[in-house]
Amino acid sequence: MNLALFDQFESQTLIGFPLIIIALLLPLLLLPKSAHNWLNSRLGTTQSWLLFNAVKQLFQPVNQTGHKWAILYLSLITYLLFINISGLLPYTFTPTTQLSLNMALAVPFWLATVLLGMRTQPSTALGHLLPEGTPTPLIPILIIIETISLFIRPLALGVRLTANLTAGHLLIQLFATAAYTLLSMAPLAFAAMTLILFLLTLLEIAVAMIQAYVFVLLLTLYLQENL
């Protein structure tokens, strides 16, 4: 039973071709392309409005120097958003339930902010490892603690995204299995379980959107810290 529940997180293959590649490329096919017209369509206008507000909200705490990263971070949040939500469709696979993929996204973006801080303001970047006013006997211990907390940031980013999506998918799987079992045994319980499953699906859609936003928001905070 436990093995069957976690089978949904395995990347399936078709004639030896890994279907995770299709899941990773699917957002590129779903995004509407901009047309060379004077006026955009309703979908294009809505998309532009949503992207504009997302960038405005994300880069509000970032100073003017970091605004050049807006396109890159906007592409990341859009990509994560489409992957997370499309993974809730039937017979699909959610790549962001894999820790390896999330770490592959978190480590380069985090490392870029660290290297940027080391290049532009090395004294300030190194100063984050030692809070101001620290007593002399605590200096070695605090430097070790702050260094560990610095290097654990990408792991926290990847684990947070993986754990939240995995837990939601498992809950949906459990309630769907219970509803299917109660279909012929207890119709009233089946109706109640179906309602709970519907509400849980709405919650999981919200979680997919929030986790994509939180992932990129934390990266923008790391960027501001190193500018």
N, C-alpha and C positions, 0 to 999 in steps of 0.2 A: 504494500500500500504506500509506504513512504517513498519507495523507488518510483512508483507511478506518479506521485505528486510532483517529484522533482524532474520527471522526464520532460516537462514543458520547458525547462531551462537548457536543454541540450540542443545544440544546433543540428538540425536535420540535414540530410543530404538527398539529392535526387540524381540518380545515375552517376554517383560519385561527385556531384557538384554541390558544394556547401551552400545551403540556402541563406546563410547569414549574410552572404555578399549581396543578395537581392534585398534583404532587409536594410542593409546599410545604404544601398543606392536608391531605395524607394523614395525617401524624402526629396531627392533631386527631381524625381518625375512628378511629384504631387504639387510642388510649388508652382504657382502661376507665373508665367513669363511676362515681362513687361512688353507691351506692344508699342510700335512706333507711331503713336497717334497723338493728337493734341490733347485728348481727354482719355483718362484711364477708364476701364470698366469698373463696375461696382466692387467686384472682387479685388481688383488691383488697388482701388482707392482704400478699401478696408484694410488690405494688407499693408499699404504704405502708412496708414494712420496707426495701426498696431505696432509696426516696427519703429516708427518715430517715437511713440510714447514709451516703448520698451527701452530704447537707447537713452531717452531723456531720464527715465527712472534709474537705469543702471549707472549712468555716468554722472549723476548728480553730485556724489561725493568726490569725484575725480577732478583734479585740476585740469587746466587747459592743455597741458603737455600730454596728458594721457588720452585725449580725445582721438588721437590718431589710431588708437586700438579699437575704436568703436565698431568698425566694419568687421573685424575679426571676431570680436565677442558677440556681435549681433548674429553672425553666421553660425557661431557655436550654439547659442541659445535656440535659434530656429531649428537647427539640425537635431538637437536633443529633444526639443518639443515634439517634432514630427515622429522621431523614433519611439519616444515614450508612448505617445497616443496611438500610433499605428500598431504597436504591440498588443493593444487591447482588442483588436479585431479578431474574429474567429480564424483559426488556422494560420496564425501569424506567429512570429518569433520576435521577442524584444531583446535586441543586442545589449542594451544597457543593464540587463540583469547579469551580465558577465563582468566580473571584477577586472578581468584583463583588459577589456575595452575601456572601461571607465578610468583605469590607471593610465592607459595609453593616451587618454585625453587630458587627465589631470596633471601628470608629471611634466609634459612639455610646457603647458601654459604656466604652471607654477615656477618651473625652472627659468622660464623667460623673464618673469617678474623679478626673480632673485638676481639673475645676471644683469638685468637692467639697473637694479639698485646698486650692484657692485661696480658697474661701469660709470654711472652718472654721479652717484654720491656715496662712495665707499665708506666714508666715516660714519654717515648716518645709518647706512645699512648694517654695519657692524655694531653700531650703537644700540640697535634693537636687541642685541643679545645680552645687554647689561643695562637694566633700568637705572635711571639717574638717582643718586643718593643711596646706592646700595652699600651696606657696611662692608668693610674690607674682608672680614673672615668669610662672608657669604659670596664673594665674587666668583670663585671657581665653581661653586655649586650652581649658582644662577646661570652662569654661562653654559654649563652642561645642560641644564633644564631647558633654557631657551633654544639651544641648538637642537635638542631633541624635538621640541615643539615645532621648530621651523621645518625640520625634515619630515615630521609626521603630517603636515598639512595636506600634501597630495594624497596620502593614504586615507585621511579623513574624508576628503572630497569623494574619492572613489567608493569607499565603503558606505558612505551616507547614501549615495545614489543607488548603489546595488542593493543595500538592505531594504530601503523603502519600497523600491519597485518589486523586489522578490517577495516581501511580506504581503504586499497587496495582491500579487498574482496568486500566492498560495491561499489567501483567504477567499478569493473568488473561486478558485478550484475546489476548495472544501465546501463552500456553500452550494456551488453548482452540483457537486456530487451528492450532497444531502438532498437537494431539491429533486434530482433525478430519481433517487431512491424512494422518496416519499410520494412520487407521482401516483403510484398505484395503491399505496398503503394508506395514506392520510391526505386527502385532497386539501383540507383546510391548512394543514401544516405545510403542504406544498405551496399553497398560495402565499402564506406568510414568509416562507423561505425565498420565494421568487421576488417578493417585495424587498426583502433584505438584500438579495443579490443585486437588484436594480439600484438600490441606494448605495450599495458598496461599489458598484461600477462607476456611479457618478463621483463618489469619493476618490476612486482610483484615478479617474480623469483629472480631478483637481490636484491629486498628489503628483501625477506625471507632469503637470504644468508647473507646480510649485517647485519641484525638485530641479527641473531644468533652470528655473529662475534663480534658485538658491545657489546652484553650482556656479553659474556665471557671476552672480552677485559677489560671492566670496572671492572669485578671481579678480574682480574689479577692486575689492578692498585690498587684496594683496598688491595689486598694481599701484593703488594710491599710496600704500605704505612705502613703496620703493621709488616714488617719484620725488 
